[in-house]
């Protein structure tokens, strides 16, 4: 197996759309012929495939960034002179992704300076929604945080002045810790839910750790179904921490390996993430 390792991040692809078969819906979106333009570059999906594992079906491929035409400097050996030639469809960077069909778990490796984490998520969503003409489809990619890290950080606040929570209903299953909240969102047919808490009294703290409802919602965001941000006095400074701060990640072979080889290496981390919804 190839030896070079790269960092893979784990997130949740939250899909709100009408479909009969989720796998076919995802495959059609990922196999789109559409490319979108952003700041002079074109972006699209390439080399889409699928793998069957003990966890169920995965879809995989690359998010590709390229230029339709680009001037490149070359050398003419016979004359020892430098020249320019026009290269077409030159790939600037590509980032592999692997998507679990049923749960929406998605792992991907960013490319420093070219396809950073946030850029990957933004372009992935843009392309997928463009595949369906942005009609009756809503896609977001939310970070899966190292479990309980945010609660460890919350305990270090001297006081908490603000809490912001944004949630998506799960698709398809939920964890016992936030099952009641998730089922309520689904019953109401909510596609997105926000709530905010503030305490503007000087050095007075919101008592969020003592509140089961709030901690359950933070846990749901922590598991990749939204985002939670907490603001307050941390040390000597006012600071905001969020469920995006400590993303689950692992190392696996780079693009020279097959998607199946990558999945084999990432198997322990994937298993731990799925275990969070069984407990």
N, C-alpha and C positions, 0 to 999 in steps of 0.2 A: 504494500500500500504506500502511496506517496507520503513523504515525510514532512513536507512543509505544512505548518498549521496556521490557521487564521481564526479569528474570533467570530463566533456566531451568537447573535442575540435572539432572544425569544420574546414574542409578542402574541397578541390575540387579534386576528382579523374578524371584526364584527360586521356581519353582513345583514342588512335589512333589505329584503327584496321578496318578490313573489315568484316562487318556482315550485315545480313538482319534484324535481330531482336535483339536490344541491350539488352533487358531484358534476353532473352535466352542465349545470349553470356556471359553476366555477371554471370548468374546462373550456366552455365557450368564451367566457370572458378572458381567460388567459391566452387562448389561441387567437385573439383578435388580430386583424391585420392593421389595426390603427396604430399610428405613432403620434405622439404629441410633441409640440415644440415648447421649449422653455429656455429663455436667454440664449438663443442661437443654437441650442442642441436639440436633437431629436431623441425621444425616449420610447422604448417599447419592450414587449416581452418576447423572448426567444427560447428555442430548444425546450419546449414544454413536454414533459413526460409524466409518468405515474409509477408509483411503487406500492406494492401490497406488503403490509407488515402485520405483526401481532396486534398492533394498535389500530389497524384498519388502513384505509387508503390514504396515500399522500400524493399530492401533485407537486411537481418541481419545475424549475426553469431558471432563467436569468432575467434580471432587469438590466437593460442595455442602454447606455448613453453613447450617442455617436453624432458625427457631423456628416451631412450629406455631401459636402465637398470641403476640402482643406488643402491649402498650399503647404507642401513639405519640401524642406531643403534636402537635396541629394548631391552626391559627388559623381562626376564624370571621370572615371579612372583613366580613359584614354587621353584626356586633355588636362587632367589634374585641376579641373575647375569645378566650382560649386554652381548648382543650378536649382531651379524650382520645378516641381511637378505637382499636378493637381490629383489628389487622392480622393476617391469617392467612397462614401459610406464607411469611413474609418472609425472603428470602435475606440472610444476614449476610455471607457471603463464598463465593467459588468459586475453585477452582484448576484450571487446565487441565492435562491430562496427555496424553501421546502415547506409545503402547506398541508396540514392534516385536515382532511375534508370535513369530518364530522364535527370536530371541536373548534376549528378555525385557528388552532395553534400554528403559528408561522415562525420559522427560524430563518435568519438571513445573515450574510456577512457584509458589512459596509466596506467601502474602499476609501481609505483616507485621502482627503483632498478632492475627491471626485464624487463619491456617493456616500455621504455621511448618513448616520442613522435617521435623522429627521427627513432628509432628502429622499431616502429610500421609501419611507412610509408615504410621504406626500406624492411622489411620482407614481408609486404603485397604485394608490387610490385613484389618482387622476386618470391613469390609463384604463384601469378596470371599469370605472364609471363611464368613460368615453366609449368603451366597447359596447355599452348599452345605451349610448346616446344620452347619458345622464338622466334617463327616464325610469322612474320607479325603482331606483336602486340607491342605497346609501351604504358606503363602506368607510370604516375607520380602522386604524391599526393602533392598538393600545398596548403599552409596555406591560409585561409580566415582571413584577418585582420579586427579588429574593424574599422569601416568605418571612413576615414579621419584622423585617428591617425597619419599616416605617414606624412601627410601634416602639421599637428600641429607641429611635430618634425622638419620638414624641416625649418619652420620659425625661429627656435631657433639656426640654424647654423649661425656663424659669416661669414663664406664663404664656398662654396661647390666646391670641387676640382675634384670630379669624380662621375659619375652616370652609373650604370650597370643595364640593363633591359633584362629580359628573358620572352618571352611570348609563350603561347599555343593558338591556335584557340579555341573558345568556342564550347561546344557541349551540346545542340543544339542552345540555344538562346543567345542573347547578350543584353547589356545595351546601352541606347542611347549615354551615355558619350563616349564609345569606340567602337561603332557599326561600324564606318567607318574603323577603324584599323582591327577589327576582320574580316569583310567581305573581306578586301584585303588579309589577311592571308589565308582565305579559298579559295579565287579565285586563289591564287598562289599555292594552295595545300601544304602549309607550315605545317610541324609538330612541328617545334620549331624555334623561332626567337630571335636573340640577337642583342643588340646595346650598344655601350659604348661611353661616353662623358668624356673628360678630360680638365682641365685647369691647366697647370703647372706653370702659373705665380703666383708669391708670393702674397698671400692675395687677389687675384682676384677670383671672384666667378662666377660659371656657373649660368645663369639666367633661371633656369628651371621652376620656378613658373609662369613666364611670357609667357611660351611657351605652347600653347594648345596641341600640338602633344605629347610632353613629359609627361605632366600631365595626359593626357588621357591614355597613356600607363602605367603610374604608377598606375592609378585607375584600369585598367584592371588586373594588377598584384595583387593589393590590394583585388580585388574581387575573387581571387583564380585561376586566369588563367596565372600564372607565378610568377616571383619574381623580385623585384626592390630593389637595394641597393644604398644608397647615402653616400658618404664619404666627410668629411670636418672638419673644426674647430668647435667644439661643446663645448662651455665653454672655458676651457683652454687646451683641449686635442683634438687630431685628432680622430674622431670617425666614425664608419660606422653604419648606421641604415638600417633596411630592412623591407619588408612587412611580415617577419616572426616574428617580435618582439612583436606584440600585437595580438595574435590569438584570434578569437572569441571563447568564451567558456561559459559553463553554468553547473549547477549542476543538477544531476538526480539520481534516485536510482541505486544501484550497481547490481551485477550479480544475486542477489536473486529475482529481479523483472523481469517481462517479457519485451521483446522488445517493445511491444505495450504500456506498462506502461511508459517506458522511453520516447517513442515518445510523449506521452500525456504531460509529464512534460516539454519536450524540445520544444513543439509546438510554444510558443511565439518567441523564438530565431530563429527557423526555418522560421517562418513567416516573421520576420524582414530581414533575409538574402534574401528570395525570393523577398521581396519588393524592394530591391536594383536594381533589374533588370526590374522592372515595371516603375520606375520613369524615 
